[in-house]
Amino acid sequence: MGFSTDAIHAGQKPEETTGSVTIPIFQTSTYVQQGIGEHKGYE
C-alpha cells in the first residue's frame, strides 16, 4: 500500500464476513409512475 492508501484506511478493522473496509456504493434509481405498467421512458 502507498502512503495515501494507508492514510485513508489506517485504523479501520475489516468487516468480519466480507473483509470490506469501506461502505459499498450502490448505483440504483427509482422512478415515479402514474400507474402500474405506465412507464415514462426512463425504465
N, CA, C and O atoms as CSV, one atom per row, in Angstrom:
chain,resi,resn,atom,element,x,y,z
A,1,MET,N,N,0.832,-1.193,0.000
A,1,MET,CA,C,0.000,0.000,0.000
A,1,MET,C,C,0.868,1.245,0.000
A,1,MET,O,O,1.921,1.292,0.635
A,2,GLY,N,N,0.406,2.244,-0.721
A,2,GLY,CA,C,1.094,3.520,-0.717
A,2,GLY,C,C,0.660,4.367,0.468
A,2,GLY,O,O,-0.264,4.004,1.195
A,3,PHE,N,N,1.335,5.502,0.660
A,3,PHE,CA,C,1.023,6.368,1.796
A,3,PHE,C,C,-0.424,6.837,1.778
A,3,PHE,O,O,-1.083,6.832,2.818
A,4,SER,N,N,-0.940,7.249,0.601
A,4,SER,CA,C,-2.311,7.771,0.548
A,4,SER,C,C,-3.328,6.700,0.923
A,4,SER,O,O,-4.332,7.007,1.566
A,5,THR,N,N,-3.087,5.448,0.534
A,5,THR,CA,C,-3.989,4.358,0.909
A,5,THR,C,C,-3.933,4.127,2.410
A,5,THR,O,O,-4.974,3.951,3.044
A,6,ASP,N,N,-2.743,4.123,2.989
A,6,ASP,CA,C,-2.603,3.963,4.441
A,6,ASP,C,C,-3.320,5.092,5.179
A,6,ASP,O,O,-3.975,4.850,6.193
A,7,ALA,N,N,-3.203,6.314,4.683
A,7,ALA,CA,C,-3.815,7.458,5.352
A,7,ALA,C,C,-5.334,7.337,5.388
A,7,ALA,O,O,-5.964,7.767,6.354
A,8,ILE,N,N,-5.920,6.766,4.363
A,8,ILE,CA,C,-7.376,6.615,4.307
A,8,ILE,C,C,-7.846,5.436,5.147
A,8,ILE,O,O,-8.831,5.557,5.875
A,9,HIS,N,N,-7.163,4.301,5.061
A,9,HIS,CA,C,-7.641,3.062,5.661
A,9,HIS,C,C,-6.966,2.681,6.981
A,9,HIS,O,O,-7.341,1.673,7.580
A,10,ALA,N,N,-6.001,3.439,7.443
A,10,ALA,CA,C,-5.314,3.088,8.684
A,10,ALA,C,C,-6.285,3.109,9.858
A,10,ALA,O,O,-7.082,4.037,9.997
A,11,GLY,N,N,-6.217,2.089,10.696
A,11,GLY,CA,C,-7.056,2.022,11.880
A,11,GLY,C,C,-8.433,1.434,11.648
A,11,GLY,O,O,-9.192,1.256,12.601
A,12,GLN,N,N,-8.774,1.127,10.405
A,12,GLN,CA,C,-10.074,0.535,10.096
A,12,GLN,C,C,-9.981,-0.978,10.199
A,12,GLN,O,O,-9.074,-1.588,9.632
A,13,LYS,N,N,-10.909,-1.581,10.913
A,13,LYS,CA,C,-10.953,-3.036,11.004
A,13,LYS,C,C,-11.855,-3.572,9.898
A,13,LYS,O,O,-12.976,-3.087,9.739
A,14,PRO,N,N,-11.396,-4.558,9.131
A,14,PRO,CA,C,-12.242,-5.129,8.074
A,14,PRO,C,C,-13.501,-5.761,8.655
A,14,PRO,O,O,-13.474,-6.325,9.749
A,15,GLU,N,N,-14.598,-5.665,7.921
A,15,GLU,CA,C,-15.853,-6.295,8.298
A,15,GLU,C,C,-15.637,-7.801,8.291
A,15,GLU,O,O,-15.020,-8.330,7.367
A,16,GLU,N,N,-16.138,-8.500,9.310
A,16,GLU,CA,C,-15.820,-9.913,9.512
A,16,GLU,C,C,-16.253,-10.826,8.368
A,16,GLU,O,O,-15.498,-11.717,7.981
A,17,THR,N,N,-17.439,-10.627,7.824
A,17,THR,CA,C,-17.965,-11.540,6.809
A,17,THR,C,C,-17.289,-11.382,5.460
A,17,THR,O,O,-16.890,-12.373,4.849
A,18,THR,N,N,-17.150,-10.126,4.976
A,18,THR,CA,C,-16.649,-9.894,3.617
A,18,THR,C,C,-15.223,-9.362,3.560
A,18,THR,O,O,-14.580,-9.441,2.513
A,19,GLY,N,N,-14.716,-8.822,4.664
A,19,GLY,CA,C,-13.385,-8.224,4.669
A,19,GLY,C,C,-13.379,-6.782,4.186
A,19,GLY,O,O,-12.314,-6.182,4.044
A,20,SER,N,N,-14.556,-6.219,3.933
A,20,SER,CA,C,-14.672,-4.856,3.432
A,20,SER,C,C,-14.227,-3.851,4.492
A,20,SER,O,O,-14.518,-4.021,5.675
A,21,VAL,N,N,-13.511,-2.793,4.059
A,21,VAL,CA,C,-13.105,-1.733,4.983
A,21,VAL,C,C,-13.850,-0.427,4.703
A,21,VAL,O,O,-13.664,0.549,5.430
A,22,THR,N,N,-14.684,-0.390,3.673
A,22,THR,CA,C,-15.484,0.790,3.366
A,22,THR,C,C,-16.911,0.372,3.040
A,22,THR,O,O,-17.179,-0.796,2.760
A,23,ILE,N,N,-17.817,1.336,3.081
A,23,ILE,CA,C,-19.211,1.085,2.732
A,23,ILE,C,C,-19.313,0.977,1.210
A,23,ILE,O,O,-18.769,1.826,0.505
A,24,PRO,N,N,-19.998,-0.047,0.683
A,24,PRO,CA,C,-20.121,-0.178,-0.771
A,24,PRO,C,C,-21.027,0.905,-1.368
A,24,PRO,O,O,-21.895,1.448,-0.684
A,25,ILE,N,N,-20.813,1.207,-2.641
A,25,ILE,CA,C,-21.645,2.162,-3.369
A,25,ILE,C,C,-22.659,1.372,-4.187
A,25,ILE,O,O,-22.286,0.482,-4.952
A,26,PHE,N,N,-23.935,1.694,-4.028
A,26,PHE,CA,C,-24.996,1.043,-4.792
A,26,PHE,C,C,-25.563,2.060,-5.770
A,26,PHE,O,O,-26.135,3.066,-5.351
A,27,GLN,N,N,-25.411,1.812,-7.079
A,27,GLN,CA,C,-25.926,2.727,-8.090
A,27,GLN,C,C,-27.313,2.254,-8.518
A,27,GLN,O,O,-27.441,1.380,-9.375
A,28,THR,N,N,-28.340,2.835,-7.920
A,28,THR,CA,C,-29.715,2.458,-8.225
A,28,THR,C,C,-30.571,3.704,-8.397
A,28,THR,O,O,-30.211,4.782,-7.925
A,29,SER,N,N,-31.686,3.554,-9.065
A,29,SER,CA,C,-32.636,4.649,-9.245
A,29,SER,C,C,-34.049,4.119,-9.139
A,29,SER,O,O,-34.314,2.962,-9.468
A,30,THR,N,N,-34.951,4.960,-8.682
A,30,THR,CA,C,-36.369,4.636,-8.621
A,30,THR,C,C,-37.128,5.783,-9.268
A,30,THR,O,O,-36.873,6.950,-8.970
A,31,TYR,N,N,-38.061,5.453,-10.153
A,31,TYR,CA,C,-38.845,6.461,-10.847
A,31,TYR,C,C,-40.310,6.356,-10.454
A,31,TYR,O,O,-40.826,5.258,-10.241
A,32,VAL,N,N,-40.981,7.504,-10.357
A,32,VAL,CA,C,-42.409,7.542,-10.046
A,32,VAL,C,C,-43.185,7.204,-11.311
A,32,VAL,O,O,-42.847,7.674,-12.397
A,33,GLN,N,N,-44.218,6.392,-11.170
A,33,GLN,CA,C,-45.090,6.043,-12.290
A,33,GLN,C,C,-46.509,6.476,-11.957
A,33,GLN,O,O,-46.906,6.482,-10.792
A,34,GLN,N,N,-47.275,6.839,-12.988
A,34,GLN,CA,C,-48.667,7.232,-12.787
A,34,GLN,C,C,-49.524,6.039,-12.377
A,34,GLN,O,O,-50.506,6.191,-11.652
A,35,GLY,N,N,-49.145,4.854,-12.847
A,35,GLY,CA,C,-49.881,3.643,-12.510
A,35,GLY,C,C,-49.030,2.432,-12.836
A,35,GLY,O,O,-47.927,2.561,-13.369
A,36,ILE,N,N,-49.543,1.255,-12.514
A,36,ILE,CA,C,-48.806,0.018,-12.768
A,36,ILE,C,C,-48.606,-0.154,-14.269
A,36,ILE,O,O,-49.568,-0.155,-15.036
A,37,GLY,N,N,-47.341,-0.299,-14.683
A,37,GLY,CA,C,-47.010,-0.513,-16.088
A,37,GLY,C,C,-47.027,0.734,-16.947
A,37,GLY,O,O,-46.808,0.631,-18.154
A,38,GLU,N,N,-47.275,1.905,-16.388
A,38,GLU,CA,C,-47.282,3.158,-17.147
A,38,GLU,C,C,-45.915,3.821,-17.016
A,38,GLU,O,O,-45.681,4.611,-16.102
A,39,HIS,N,N,-45.017,3.490,-17.942
A,39,HIS,CA,C,-43.644,3.986,-17.895
A,39,HIS,C,C,-43.531,5.326,-18.614
A,39,HIS,O,O,-44.303,5.611,-19.529
A,40,LYS,N,N,-42.575,6.141,-18.201
A,40,LYS,CA,C,-42.349,7.449,-18.813
A,40,LYS,C,C,-41.152,7.439,-19.761
A,40,LYS,O,O,-40.749,8.497,-20.245
A,41,GLY,N,N,-40.580,6.278,-20.035
A,41,GLY,CA,C,-39.479,6.196,-20.981
A,41,GLY,C,C,-38.099,6.123,-20.360
A,41,GLY,O,O,-37.110,6.072,-21.091
A,42,TYR,N,N,-37.993,6.115,-19.051
A,42,TYR,CA,C,-36.687,6.050,-18.395
A,42,TYR,C,C,-36.312,4.633,-17.975
A,42,TYR,O,O,-35.152,4.374,-17.652
A,43,GLU,N,N,-37.265,3.722,-17.973
A,43,GLU,CA,C,-37.027,2.384,-17.460
A,43,GLU,C,C,-36.348,1.513,-18.488
A,43,GLU,O,O,-36.071,0.344,-18.221
